[in-house]
């Protein structure tokens, strides 16, 4: 993948140097300043959410959230995952439902690490694959990161994205879960280790 990325970037820079070098430099400088500006604007959103997740973890509220989501987690991931993984999965799911985006990534990484302790091989288990799919599709009840981006770019109706986001994430999550469950059954019938 690194080679493909390098070829694409290198080829585009060479073509840019021969076609419109002055526009290329302006585009790179503008893109850099836009990226830094957007990062600073979103820094506050992420700081609040990461702080909130830290407070939830320190107060033990994550155990209550885990207990509340336990039937869903057992259905999706199986009953044989450790309770520490359940806690991180519950926090990851909760953060994703609130649309925290990248702010919930640390919980997903910790959950994956706990799932890896159960079966420390180079092969991903069904629970690991399910975690990746749910983390990528994640039902978003309140897409706060997207709303923050819309506000940062001057939208006066940032909340208009809630219903379309909710519908699209429900469809993508249900489809992803169904595919993981289907593939797990197919591989189990073929005798391939999950």
CORSUL-V802316 format. One record per residue. N is the residue number from 1. RES is the residue in one small letter. PHI is phi in degrees with one decimal (NA if undefined). OMEGA is omega in degrees with one decimal (999 if undefined). D_FIRST is the distance of its C-alpha to the first C-alpha in whole Angstrom. Layout:
BEGIN
n=N res=RES phi=PHI omega=OMEGA d_first=D_FIRST
n=N res=RES phi=PHI omega=OMEGA d_first=D_FIRST
END
This chain:
BEGIN
n=1 res=x phi=NA omega=179.1 d_first=0
n=2 res=x phi=-62.1 omega=-179.6 d_first=4
n=3 res=x phi=-65.5 omega=179.2 d_first=5
n=4 res=x phi=-62.6 omega=179.2 d_first=5
n=5 res=x phi=-59.9 omega=179.8 d_first=6
n=6 res=x phi=-62.0 omega=-179.7 d_first=9
n=7 res=x phi=-62.4 omega=-179.4 d_first=10
n=8 res=x phi=-62.7 omega=-178.6 d_first=11
n=9 res=x phi=-65.7 omega=-178.7 d_first=12
n=10 res=x phi=-63.4 omega=-179.6 d_first=14
n=11 res=x phi=-62.9 omega=-179.2 d_first=15
n=12 res=x phi=-68.0 omega=177.2 d_first=17
n=13 res=x phi=-67.3 omega=177.9 d_first=18
n=14 res=x phi=-64.2 omega=179.4 d_first=20
n=15 res=x phi=-62.6 omega=179.6 d_first=21
n=16 res=x phi=-63.6 omega=179.6 d_first=22
n=17 res=x phi=-64.7 omega=-177.9 d_first=24
n=18 res=x phi=-91.6 omega=-177.7 d_first=26
n=19 res=x phi=-96.6 omega=-177.8 d_first=27
n=20 res=x phi=-142.2 omega=-175.9 d_first=28
n=21 res=x phi=-63.8 omega=-178.5 d_first=27
n=22 res=x phi=-69.4 omega=177.8 d_first=30
n=23 res=x phi=-71.0 omega=179.8 d_first=28
n=24 res=x phi=-64.8 omega=179.8 d_first=25
n=25 res=x phi=-65.3 omega=177.1 d_first=26
n=26 res=x phi=-61.5 omega=-179.8 d_first=28
n=27 res=x phi=-63.8 omega=179.9 d_first=25
n=28 res=x phi=-65.3 omega=179.9 d_first=23
n=29 res=x phi=-66.5 omega=178.8 d_first=26
n=30 res=x phi=-65.9 omega=179.5 d_first=27
n=31 res=x phi=-64.8 omega=178.4 d_first=24
n=32 res=x phi=-63.0 omega=179.9 d_first=24
n=33 res=x phi=-68.2 omega=177.1 d_first=27
n=34 res=x phi=-65.9 omega=179.7 d_first=27
n=35 res=x phi=-64.5 omega=179.3 d_first=24
n=36 res=x phi=-65.9 omega=179.2 d_first=26
n=37 res=x phi=-61.2 omega=179.8 d_first=29
n=38 res=x phi=-66.6 omega=178.6 d_first=27
n=39 res=x phi=-61.8 omega=179.6 d_first=26
n=40 res=x phi=-65.8 omega=179.2 d_first=30
n=41 res=x phi=-64.9 omega=-178.3 d_first=31
n=42 res=x phi=-83.5 omega=-179.6 d_first=29
n=43 res=x phi=-57.8 omega=178.9 d_first=29
n=44 res=x phi=-63.7 omega=179.6 d_first=33
n=45 res=x phi=-61.5 omega=-178.8 d_first=32
n=46 res=x phi=-67.1 omega=179.9 d_first=29
n=47 res=x phi=-63.1 omega=179.0 d_first=32
n=48 res=x phi=-63.2 omega=-177.0 d_first=34
n=49 res=x phi=-67.8 omega=178.1 d_first=32
n=50 res=x phi=-65.4 omega=175.1 d_first=31
n=51 res=x phi=-63.1 omega=178.4 d_first=35
n=52 res=x phi=-62.8 omega=178.0 d_first=36
n=53 res=x phi=-63.5 omega=176.7 d_first=34
n=54 res=x phi=-63.6 omega=178.6 d_first=35
n=55 res=x phi=-65.0 omega=179.1 d_first=38
n=56 res=x phi=-60.2 omega=-179.7 d_first=38
n=57 res=x phi=-68.6 omega=-178.8 d_first=36
n=58 res=x phi=-69.3 omega=-177.9 d_first=39
n=59 res=x phi=-84.1 omega=-179.5 d_first=42
n=60 res=x phi=85.0 omega=178.1 d_first=41
n=61 res=x phi=-64.6 omega=178.7 d_first=41
n=62 res=x phi=-62.8 omega=176.8 d_first=37
n=63 res=x phi=-66.7 omega=178.6 d_first=39
n=64 res=x phi=-70.6 omega=176.6 d_first=41
n=65 res=x phi=-64.1 omega=178.5 d_first=38
n=66 res=x phi=-62.6 omega=178.4 d_first=37
n=67 res=x phi=-65.2 omega=178.8 d_first=40
n=68 res=x phi=-66.2 omega=-178.9 d_first=40
n=69 res=x phi=-89.5 omega=-174.8 d_first=37
n=70 res=x phi=-55.9 omega=178.3 d_first=38
n=71 res=x phi=-61.4 omega=178.5 d_first=38
n=72 res=x phi=-67.3 omega=-179.5 d_first=35
n=73 res=x phi=-65.2 omega=177.9 d_first=33
n=74 res=x phi=-62.3 omega=178.9 d_first=35
n=75 res=x phi=-65.7 omega=-175.1 d_first=35
n=76 res=x phi=-77.3 omega=-170.4 d_first=31
n=77 res=x phi=-107.6 omega=-176.1 d_first=30
n=78 res=x phi=97.4 omega=-175.7 d_first=33
n=79 res=x phi=-87.1 omega=-173.8 d_first=36
n=80 res=x phi=-97.8 omega=176.7 d_first=35
n=81 res=x phi=-90.6 omega=-177.3 d_first=32
n=82 res=x phi=-66.7 omega=-177.9 d_first=34
n=83 res=x phi=-65.7 omega=177.6 d_first=36
n=84 res=x phi=-64.3 omega=177.1 d_first=33
n=85 res=x phi=-66.4 omega=178.4 d_first=30
n=86 res=x phi=-60.5 omega=179.6 d_first=33
n=87 res=x phi=-60.9 omega=-179.4 d_first=33
n=88 res=x phi=-67.6 omega=177.8 d_first=30
n=89 res=x phi=-65.0 omega=178.9 d_first=29
n=90 res=x phi=-61.8 omega=179.1 d_first=32
n=91 res=x phi=-66.4 omega=178.4 d_first=31
n=92 res=x phi=-63.2 omega=179.1 d_first=28
n=93 res=x phi=-63.8 omega=-180.0 d_first=29
n=94 res=x phi=-63.0 omega=-179.8 d_first=32
n=95 res=x phi=-65.1 omega=178.1 d_first=30
n=96 res=x phi=-66.4 omega=179.1 d_first=28
n=97 res=x phi=-64.5 omega=177.3 d_first=31
n=98 res=x phi=-88.2 omega=175.2 d_first=32
n=99 res=x phi=69.0 omega=-177.4 d_first=29
n=100 res=x phi=-74.3 omega=175.8 d_first=28
n=101 res=x phi=59.8 omega=-175.9 d_first=24
n=102 res=x phi=-67.3 omega=179.5 d_first=23
n=103 res=x phi=-68.6 omega=179.4 d_first=26
n=104 res=x phi=-94.4 omega=-179.1 d_first=26
n=105 res=x phi=-59.7 omega=179.0 d_first=22
n=106 res=x phi=-57.3 omega=178.4 d_first=24
n=107 res=x phi=-67.6 omega=177.2 d_first=26
n=108 res=x phi=-65.3 omega=178.8 d_first=23
n=109 res=x phi=-66.1 omega=178.7 d_first=22
n=110 res=x phi=-64.6 omega=178.2 d_first=25
n=111 res=x phi=-63.7 omega=179.5 d_first=26
n=112 res=x phi=-63.8 omega=178.4 d_first=23
n=113 res=x phi=-62.7 omega=178.4 d_first=24
n=114 res=x phi=-67.4 omega=177.1 d_first=27
n=115 res=x phi=-67.2 omega=179.7 d_first=26
n=116 res=x phi=-69.6 omega=178.5 d_first=24
n=117 res=x phi=-64.9 omega=-179.6 d_first=28
n=118 res=x phi=-68.2 omega=-177.2 d_first=29
n=119 res=x phi=-137.4 omega=-174.6 d_first=27
n=120 res=x phi=-77.2 omega=175.0 d_first=25
n=121 res=x phi=-120.3 omega=178.2 d_first=23
n=122 res=x phi=-86.8 omega=-178.8 d_first=19
n=123 res=x phi=-97.2 omega=177.4 d_first=20
n=124 res=x phi=-74.3 omega=176.6 d_first=20
n=125 res=x phi=-85.1 omega=178.1 d_first=23
n=126 res=x phi=-61.8 omega=179.0 d_first=25
n=127 res=x phi=-64.5 omega=178.1 d_first=26
n=128 res=x phi=-65.6 omega=179.5 d_first=22
n=129 res=x phi=-65.3 omega=177.9 d_first=21
n=130 res=x phi=-61.9 omega=178.2 d_first=24
n=131 res=x phi=-60.5 omega=179.4 d_first=23
n=132 res=x phi=-63.9 omega=-178.5 d_first=20
n=133 res=x phi=-66.0 omega=-178.8 d_first=21
n=134 res=x phi=-67.3 omega=177.9 d_first=24
n=135 res=x phi=-66.2 omega=-179.2 d_first=22
n=136 res=x phi=-76.9 omega=-175.5 d_first=20
n=137 res=x phi=-94.8 omega=175.7 d_first=23
n=138 res=x phi=25.6 omega=174.2 d_first=26
n=139 res=x phi=-61.5 omega=-178.9 d_first=29
n=140 res=x phi=-114.0 omega=177.2 d_first=30
n=141 res=x phi=-72.8 omega=-178.7 d_first=34
n=142 res=x phi=-139.9 omega=-176.2 d_first=34
n=143 res=x phi=-76.4 omega=-172.7 d_first=31
n=144 res=x phi=-65.0 omega=-179.2 d_first=32
n=145 res=x phi=-66.4 omega=178.5 d_first=28
n=146 res=x phi=-64.5 omega=177.9 d_first=28
n=147 res=x phi=-64.5 omega=176.6 d_first=32
n=148 res=x phi=-63.6 omega=176.5 d_first=32
n=149 res=x phi=-64.0 omega=-180.0 d_first=29
n=150 res=x phi=-63.4 omega=178.1 d_first=32
n=151 res=x phi=-65.5 omega=-179.4 d_first=35
n=152 res=x phi=-62.1 omega=178.3 d_first=33
n=153 res=x phi=-94.1 omega=171.0 d_first=33
n=154 res=x phi=92.1 omega=179.1 d_first=36
n=155 res=x phi=-70.6 omega=176.7 d_first=37
n=156 res=x phi=-93.8 omega=179.7 d_first=40
n=157 res=x phi=-125.5 omega=-175.7 d_first=39
n=158 res=x phi=-65.6 omega=-176.9 d_first=36
n=159 res=x phi=-83.6 omega=178.3 d_first=37
n=160 res=x phi=-63.2 omega=-176.3 d_first=37
n=161 res=x phi=-82.9 omega=-172.0 d_first=33
n=162 res=x phi=-61.1 omega=-175.9 d_first=35
n=163 res=x phi=-67.1 omega=176.9 d_first=36
n=164 res=x phi=-60.1 omega=178.9 d_first=33
n=165 res=x phi=-65.6 omega=179.4 d_first=31
n=166 res=x phi=-61.2 omega=-179.6 d_first=33
n=167 res=x phi=-63.9 omega=-177.7 d_first=33
n=168 res=x phi=-68.0 omega=179.8 d_first=29
n=169 res=x phi=-74.5 omega=174.6 d_first=28
n=170 res=x phi=-63.6 omega=-179.6 d_first=31
n=171 res=x phi=-62.8 omega=-178.1 d_first=30
n=172 res=x phi=-67.3 omega=-179.9 d_first=26
n=173 res=x phi=-69.4 omega=179.2 d_first=27
n=174 res=x phi=-63.1 omega=178.2 d_first=29
n=175 res=x phi=-63.7 omega=179.5 d_first=27
n=176 res=x phi=-63.4 omega=179.3 d_first=24
n=177 res=x phi=-62.0 omega=179.8 d_first=27
n=178 res=x phi=-60.7 omega=-179.7 d_first=29
n=179 res=x phi=-67.2 omega=178.3 d_first=25
n=180 res=x phi=-64.7 omega=178.8 d_first=25
n=181 res=x phi=-62.7 omega=179.3 d_first=28
n=182 res=x phi=-63.7 omega=179.6 d_first=28
n=183 res=x phi=-63.9 omega=178.3 d_first=25
n=184 res=x phi=-62.4 omega=178.6 d_first=27
n=185 res=x phi=-68.4 omega=179.4 d_first=30
n=186 res=x phi=-63.0 omega=-179.9 d_first=29
n=187 res=x phi=-67.9 omega=178.3 d_first=27
n=188 res=x phi=-66.9 omega=178.4 d_first=30
n=189 res=x phi=-67.3 omega=179.8 d_first=33
n=190 res=x phi=-80.4 omega=179.1 d_first=30
n=191 res=x phi=81.6 omega=178.2 d_first=31
n=192 res=x phi=-84.0 omega=-177.6 d_first=27
n=193 res=x phi=-66.7 omega=179.5 d_first=27
n=194 res=x phi=-83.9 omega=999 d_first=26
END
